[in-house]
Amino acid sequence: MNYLTVGVFSENSYVVGCSESGCGVLIDPGGDVPELLSMAADMGLKINEIWLTHAHLDHVLGLAEAVEKTGAPVWLHPEDRFLYDAAPQQGEAFGFPVGVLPKPAELFEAGQQLKLGGHSAEVLHVPGHSPGHVAFWFPESRLLIAGDVLFSGSIGRTDLPGGSYETLMDTIQQVVVPLGDDVRVFPGHGDPTTVEAERTSNPFLVAG
């Protein structure tokens, strides 16, 4: 697994895959697509699928280009489809063209097992930042690609359409924290952290 911080929103885009099979996945392509694909090639991976943790503008700014260059199908949770469909108009309003987004080819379900060659990831439904937000749990590596649910020292914002502070806090306490203190958390923005670091020092979790 590797990532780059990309685009005008400093969003973390991830490449994961299986070195044995060369099967690769691009997660949340927020921009700088040539650099992301170059990173995948350096890892010996071909991008076969694109997974979205959620459909906010900053996580899909590079999606149209990524699909054009790879032909990979897009995976999304159905409860974020309304955000996905609105992203081009939102981008136009902010002056950041999104392009034409393809219809998602696959829809995530909570608990779904995703195959990456000889490896697998589990889809965790983690709403609050958005209603269809998901995280990708890699139990073999004890790492979580968390999107905008939990950050180092903070949490995702909840003032956007479909957001809920109460839901987000329940998600973190009931889904993320029980994964274990040793779990490494790779967020949609900022530096990686661990469940233990956030459980013991994140002001939102300590206060809660």
Secondary structure by P-SEA (a helix, b strand, c coil): cccccccccbbbbbbbbcccccbbbbcccccaaaaaaaaaaaacccccbbbbcccccccccaaaaaaaaccbbbbbcccaaaaaaaaaaaaaaacccccccccccccccccbbbbccccbbbbbbccccccbbbbbbbccccccccccccccccccccccccccaaaaaaaaacccccccccbbbbccccccccaaaaaccccccccc
